């Protein structure tokens, strides 16, 4: 399933990446200050933001797995 990339999708993907970077740098600062629980929380937020930026690739992978499983059953 090919998706047509719109300008809005590109902007949202860029904002997910930007958010991940901000969360990573905030987590690094918190770790240096000794606040490890909050740093881990911010790194989790950065990870989920990166997963959000890769949402279309993840969807393609899931569709590929479904197609593969359907072809193996036949």
Backbone as a chain_set.jsonl record, in Angstrom:
{"seq": "XXXXXXXXXXXXXXXXXXXXXXXXXXXXXXXXXXXXXXXXXXXXXXXXXXXXXXXXXXXXXXXXXXXXXXXXXX", "coords": {"N": [[0.845, -1.175, 0.0], [0.904, 1.948, -1.074], [1.458, 5.19, 0.1], [0.568, 8.5, -0.555], [2.682, 11.138, -0.038], [2.002, 13.959, 1.743], [2.367, 17.508, 2.22], [1.671, 18.207, 4.818], [2.021, 15.798, 6.22], [4.776, 15.513, 6.047], [5.632, 17.737, 7.523], [4.591, 17.091, 10.08], [6.024, 14.746, 10.604], [8.618, 15.811, 10.735], [8.294, 17.4, 13.013], [7.861, 15.449, 14.96], [10.425, 14.321, 15.013], [11.913, 16.544, 15.831], [10.775, 16.93, 18.37], [11.639, 14.574, 19.6], [14.397, 15.029, 19.657], [14.513, 17.289, 21.36], [13.503, 16.158, 23.734], [15.494, 14.244, 24.21], [17.788, 15.861, 24.69], [16.923, 17.229, 26.949], [16.653, 15.08, 28.699], [19.313, 14.286, 28.876], [20.402, 16.488, 30.2], [18.996, 16.318, 32.628], [20.004, 13.89, 33.563], [22.683, 14.538, 34.022], [22.307, 16.261, 36.133], [21.589, 14.513, 38.052], [19.042, 13.482, 38.277], [17.799, 10.804, 37.625], [15.357, 9.19, 37.348], [13.474, 10.967, 36.108], [14.964, 11.565, 33.832], [15.015, 9.084, 32.523], [12.306, 8.897, 31.949], [11.997, 11.035, 30.148], [13.636, 10.059, 28.096], [12.126, 7.892, 27.327], [9.935, 9.258, 26.284], [11.234, 10.472, 24.123], [11.847, 8.205, 22.62], [9.256, 7.278, 21.952], [8.432, 9.434, 20.405], [10.193, 9.216, 18.252], [9.298, 6.781, 17.233], [6.814, 7.622, 16.419], [7.557, 9.276, 14.336], [8.338, 7.423, 12.538], [6.051, 6.188, 11.695], [4.792, 5.525, 9.258], [6.567, 3.775, 8.006], [6.553, 1.732, 9.883], [3.908, 0.915, 9.644], [3.955, -0.043, 6.977], [5.672, -2.221, 7.354], [4.13, -3.83, 9.086], [1.939, -4.364, 7.391], [3.343, -5.83, 5.471], [4.063, -8.102, 6.954], [1.517, -9.153, 7.448], [0.67, -9.712, 4.811], [2.626, -11.619, 4.165], [2.059, -13.66, 6.051], [-0.519, -14.36, 5.154], [0.07, -15.358, 2.605], [1.642, -17.57, 3.23], [-0.143, -19.298, 4.471], [-1.696, -20.185, 2.372]], "CA": [[0.0, 0.0, 0.0], [1.693, 3.176, -1.18], [0.791, 6.404, 0.55], [1.044, 9.748, -1.139], [3.166, 12.022, 1.016], [1.54, 15.335, 1.64], [3.204, 18.469, 2.931], [1.324, 18.119, 6.229], [2.657, 14.608, 6.788], [6.206, 15.792, 6.159], [5.8, 18.663, 8.651], [4.344, 16.361, 11.32], [7.172, 13.862, 10.808], [9.729, 16.655, 11.185], [8.013, 17.833, 14.384], [8.131, 14.288, 15.811], [11.881, 14.214, 15.166], [12.321, 17.691, 16.65], [10.355, 16.634, 19.736], [12.538, 13.54, 20.114], [15.672, 15.672, 19.97], [14.341, 18.106, 22.568], [13.382, 15.255, 24.887], [16.806, 13.642, 24.464], [18.671, 16.836, 25.315], [16.418, 17.477, 28.312], [17.0, 13.902, 29.49], [20.761, 14.348, 29.131], [20.598, 17.504, 31.241], [18.498, 15.774, 33.9], [20.931, 12.859, 34.026], [23.856, 15.223, 34.572], [21.912, 16.851, 37.411], [21.36, 13.425, 38.99], [17.616, 13.13, 38.324], [17.707, 9.702, 36.68], [13.989, 8.766, 36.992], [12.907, 11.878, 35.109], [15.735, 11.402, 32.601], [14.494, 7.886, 31.855], [10.979, 9.235, 31.439], [12.184, 11.852, 28.947], [14.145, 9.2, 27.031], [10.969, 7.139, 26.84], [9.193, 10.189, 25.424], [12.009, 10.619, 22.886], [11.669, 6.969, 21.865], [7.915, 7.24, 21.366], [8.388, 10.442, 19.35], [10.857, 8.632, 17.086], [8.386, 5.782, 16.667], [5.79, 8.397, 15.732], [8.095, 9.762, 13.069], [8.484, 6.269, 11.645], [4.758, 5.528, 11.684], [4.454, 4.973, 7.944], [7.431, 2.61, 7.797], [6.047, 0.679, 10.767], [2.673, 0.417, 9.024], [4.358, -0.852, 5.831], [6.215, -3.471, 7.877], [3.002, -4.631, 9.584], [1.222, -4.859, 6.214], [4.175, -6.854, 4.856], [3.916, -9.306, 7.777], [0.171, -9.695, 7.198], [0.694, -10.323, 3.47], [3.465, -12.814, 4.251], [1.301, -14.697, 6.765], [-1.614, -14.797, 4.29], [0.631, -16.157, 1.518], [2.144, -18.836, 3.767], [-1.295, -20.142, 4.78], [-2.309, -20.715, 1.136]], "C": [[0.893, 1.241, 0.0], [0.867, 4.366, -0.733], [1.411, 7.588, -0.156], [1.45, 10.667, -0.001], [2.674, 13.441, 0.765], [2.474, 16.229, 2.452], [2.94, 18.41, 4.437], [1.974, 16.928, 6.914], [4.151, 14.842, 6.993], [6.475, 16.719, 7.347], [5.609, 17.926, 9.977], [5.493, 15.416, 11.633], [8.371, 14.65, 11.309], [9.517, 17.107, 12.638], [8.197, 16.673, 15.381], [9.631, 14.16, 16.061], [12.405, 15.341, 16.046], [11.968, 17.453, 18.124], [11.262, 15.583, 20.372], [13.891, 14.138, 20.491], [15.577, 16.516, 21.243], [14.259, 17.238, 23.815], [14.728, 14.622, 25.227], [17.741, 14.627, 25.172], [18.219, 17.185, 26.729], [16.775, 16.308, 29.216], [18.49, 13.894, 29.824], [21.076, 15.358, 30.233], [20.148, 16.973, 32.599], [19.43, 14.703, 34.447], [22.171, 13.486, 34.645], [23.556, 15.852, 35.925], [21.62, 15.782, 38.458], [19.911, 12.994, 39.119], [17.335, 12.019, 37.304], [16.278, 9.256, 36.38], [13.33, 9.671, 35.943], [13.657, 11.802, 33.785], [15.245, 10.186, 31.832], [13.116, 8.141, 31.258], [11.09, 10.066, 30.15], [12.753, 11.026, 27.797], [13.04, 8.307, 26.474], [10.132, 8.01, 25.907], [9.915, 10.375, 24.087], [11.837, 9.386, 22.007], [10.297, 6.924, 21.203], [7.766, 8.296, 20.268], [9.082, 9.922, 18.09], [9.985, 7.571, 16.428], [7.247, 6.481, 15.916], [6.284, 8.919, 14.391], [8.25, 8.638, 12.055], [7.165, 5.53, 11.441], [4.406, 4.9, 10.342], [5.308, 3.754, 7.621], [6.982, 1.448, 8.674], [4.784, 0.074, 10.179], [2.995, -0.446, 7.809], [4.886, -2.209, 6.283], [5.1, -4.386, 8.378], [2.2, -5.189, 8.416], [2.009, -5.952, 5.506], [4.054, -8.169, 5.626], [2.561, -9.957, 7.527], [0.117, -10.37, 5.832], [1.486, -11.621, 3.481], [2.72, -13.958, 4.929], [0.154, -15.215, 5.909], [-1.114, -15.676, 3.156], [1.146, -17.503, 2.002], [0.999, -19.789, 4.044], [-1.892, -20.795, 3.544], [-1.57, -21.907, 0.613]], "O": [[1.56, 1.528, 0.994], [-0.283, 4.527, -1.141], [2.628, 7.664, -0.329], [0.654, 10.943, 0.896], [2.908, 14.028, -0.292], [3.267, 15.751, 3.263], [3.864, 18.546, 5.239], [2.427, 17.032, 8.054], [4.719, 14.416, 7.998], [7.432, 16.512, 8.092], [6.395, 18.122, 10.904], [5.899, 15.29, 12.789], [9.068, 14.2, 12.218], [10.477, 17.184, 13.404], [8.636, 16.89, 16.511], [10.058, 13.918, 17.191], [13.25, 15.112, 16.912], [12.769, 17.74, 19.014], [11.612, 15.69, 21.547], [14.462, 13.79, 21.525], [16.46, 16.46, 22.099], [14.876, 17.548, 24.835], [15.066, 14.48, 26.402], [18.408, 14.265, 26.141], [19.05, 17.412, 27.608], [17.157, 16.508, 30.369], [18.878, 13.532, 30.935], [21.92, 15.105, 31.093], [20.838, 17.156, 33.602], [19.628, 14.613, 35.659], [22.657, 13.02, 35.675], [24.444, 15.966, 36.77], [21.423, 16.105, 39.629], [19.588, 12.202, 40.005], [16.72, 12.254, 36.264], [15.994, 8.957, 35.22], [12.702, 9.183, 35.004], [13.052, 11.958, 32.725], [15.077, 10.25, 30.614], [12.805, 7.646, 30.174], [10.364, 9.827, 29.184], [12.399, 11.258, 26.641], [13.026, 8.003, 25.281], [9.676, 7.547, 24.861], [9.274, 10.428, 23.037], [11.698, 9.503, 20.789], [10.184, 6.573, 20.028], [7.043, 8.071, 19.298], [8.608, 10.162, 16.98], [9.939, 7.475, 15.201], [6.776, 5.983, 14.894], [5.522, 8.996, 13.427], [8.289, 8.884, 10.849], [7.167, 4.362, 11.053], [3.78, 3.84, 10.305], [4.817, 2.798, 7.021], [7.03, 0.296, 8.243], [4.605, -1.144, 10.209], [2.367, -1.488, 7.623], [4.583, -3.231, 5.668], [5.126, -5.589, 8.121], [1.818, -6.359, 8.435], [1.419, -6.902, 4.992], [3.953, -9.235, 5.018], [2.47, -11.179, 7.407], [-0.416, -11.472, 5.702], [1.07, -12.611, 2.88], [2.741, -15.09, 4.446], [-0.123, -16.414, 5.935], [-1.785, -16.634, 2.775], [1.094, -18.484, 1.26], [1.161, -20.997, 3.865], [-2.526, -21.845, 3.644], [-1.952, -22.469, -0.413]]}, "num_chains": 1, "name": "protein.A"}
